[in-house]
Amino acid sequence: MKSLSYLLVLIYVLVAATGGVIANSWWYDQFGLSPEGVEAGKIWQFLSYALLHGNAYHLIVNAVLLWVLGGKLQSIVGAKKAMLVLAIGVLTGGVFQLALSCRVESDPSSLLVGVSGGIMGMLLCLTTIEPYRVMRPLRIRAKHLGLGFLLSEAILTLTDPALGIPVLSGLGIHAASMMGESIFHVAHACHLGGGIAGMYLGRTYREKYENC
């Protein structure tokens, strides 16, 4: 996972050194995930979007989490299975986010980028495999932490005012007025999809270990 973290940093450095995201819009159009891209047959976008990031903060957070969580998961299930969790988390997260985009009037030029769907997958996989581990410094059991993240992403996905779901939409508007509209600029559906995939894989791995 360290090598992948380095790769993400290298890609962003190259983007920044050659004029930034706008100057490299062709690459983002080709490899970022969008409904238009998938309709045009660019199915590789379901995985390639994870290699791109929108800004330095986005990159640093994801690279650090990938290094820490990926290394921990790899030490438990091995490198191949850890990479599988990451890939399926990215793929499922992309499918969830694309499904949401098809239900709302989103900006046609908007793209999904970032590896956070895969990171959520690894987090939920870890908390499912070792549900009773106490997570420090929070002093909370892993299963409660994982479920808390998953529930929060589900709520934020469903309360997005753009979806227009009765009652839930009103709650979303209220939340945006308190915490800022940027709260719904995050790809919560992507995180939700990745987390669900990670939880499923975590249960599969745990059952295999328990039966050994």
N, C-alpha and C positions, 0 to 999 in steps of 0.2 A: 504493500500500500504506500510505502514511502516513495517508491519510484513513480507511482501514479500521481502523488501529491506534487512531486517535482515537475512532472509533465504538465500538470495544470498551471503551475507557476510559470513554466517556460513558455507555454502558449500565450498566456496573458502578457508576459513581458514582450514577446514578439509583436502582439497586437498593439500594445502601448507604444513601442518603439517605432512602429510604422504608421502612426497617426491616430491610433485609438479605434474605438468601436465604429465610429461613423466612417472613417477612412477605409475600414475593413468590412464594410457592410455586405459586400458580396459573400465573404466567408460566413458571416452570420446568417445570411439568407440561405446559404447552402446547407449549413450544419446546425443552425438553431432550429428548434421545433416550432412549426406553425401549421395550422389547418391547410393553408394554401400550398405549403411545401409537400405535405403528405398527399394532397389531392393531385399534385404534379408528379407523384411517383417517387418522391425522395424519402423512402421508408427508412433509410439509414438515420434520419433525423431523430428517430425514437431512442437512439443511443448516443449519437454524436453531440447532441445538445449539451450533454453533461461535461464536455471538454471545454466549453466556452463559458465566460463569466462577464457580467455587465460592468463591474467596477472592481477596484482593488479591495474594498472592504468585503464584498461578496466573495471574492477569491480567497482572501486570507482566512475568513471564518470556515469556509468549506474545506480548504486545504488542511487546516489544523485538525478539524473534526475527522476528516478522512484519515489522517495520520494516526490519531489517537484511537478512534473507534475501530478503524480498519485493522490496526495492529493488534488490538485486544481480541477482536473476532477471529483474526487469523491464528492467534495463539491457541484458540479453543477448537476451531473446526478445520484449520488448515488453510493454506493459501487459495487452493482451487475453489473450495466451498465459500470462502469469504468473498472472492471475486464474483462468484455466481450470485450471492446475495446482493452485492452492489449492482451488478448488471440487471438483475430482475427488478430491483428497487427502482433503478433509473427507467427501465422500460415501462413498468406498471405506473410509476409516477407520471410519465409522459402521456400514457393513455388516459389517465384520470384527468389531467389538466386539459388535454385536447378535447375530451368529452365535455368538460365545463365550458371551454371556449366556444363550442358549437351551440351552446344554449344561451349565450349572452352576446350582446353587440360589442365585441371587442375591437380594438384598433387593428385593422388589417396588417399594419406594419409591426405589430407586437410579436415578440418571439420569446419562447421559453428557453432559458439557458441556465446552466449550473448543475452541480452534481448532488444537490441537497435531497432529491428523491431517493437516491441510492444511500445517502448517509442516514436518512430516516429508516431505511430498510435495515441497515446494519445495527442501528440503535435498538429497534424493536426486536431484531433477531437476538441480540445480546440479552436484553431484559427478559425475553421469553425462555432462553436457554438456562439462564441463572436467575429465576424469578425472586428468589429469597435473599440474594446478595444485597447487603446494605450499601447504598450509594453515598459515599462521602464527598464533600462535607455536608450534604443535605440530610443525611441520616434517614433516608427513605428507601424502602425496598424497591428493587429493580422493577418488579412487575407493576408497582404503583406509578413509578416514574414513566415507564413506557406507555401505560394506559392513559396517564395524564396528558402526555404529548399527543397521543392518537386522538383522544377525545377533543382536545383543544383545536386540533387541525380540522376535525370533522365539523365542529361548531363554526369555526371561521369560514370553512368552505360553504356551509349551508346558509350562513347569515350574510353572505356577500349580497349587498343591495342589488347588484347587477342581475342576480338570479330572479329577483322579484317574488320570492316565496312569501306568502302571507305570514304575518307575525314575525317570522325569522328575519325578513328584510328590514322590518322596523327596528329590530334589535341590532342589526348590522349598522343601520344609520345612526343609532344612538351610540354604538361603540365607536364609530368613525368620528362622531362629534367630540367624543371624550379623548380618544387616543390619536386622532388624525386619520385622514383618508388613506395614508400610506399603508395602513394595516391590511388593506385589501389589495395592495399592489404586490404582495407576496404570493407565490404560487402554492397556496395552502392545499389545493386539490392534489398537486404533485406530491407534497409531503404525505398526505393521507394515503395515496395509492402506494407509495414506497413503503410506508409504515405497515400497511396491511400485508403486503408481500413479505416483508421481513418477519412479521409475527407468524405467518403461515410457515415459512421456512424454518424459523426458530423452533416451532412445535414439532416439525418433521425431524429435525436434527436431535432434539431432546428425546423424542420417543426412540430413536435408533440407539442413542447412548444408554437409555434406561433398559433397553432390551438386550444389550450386549452382556 
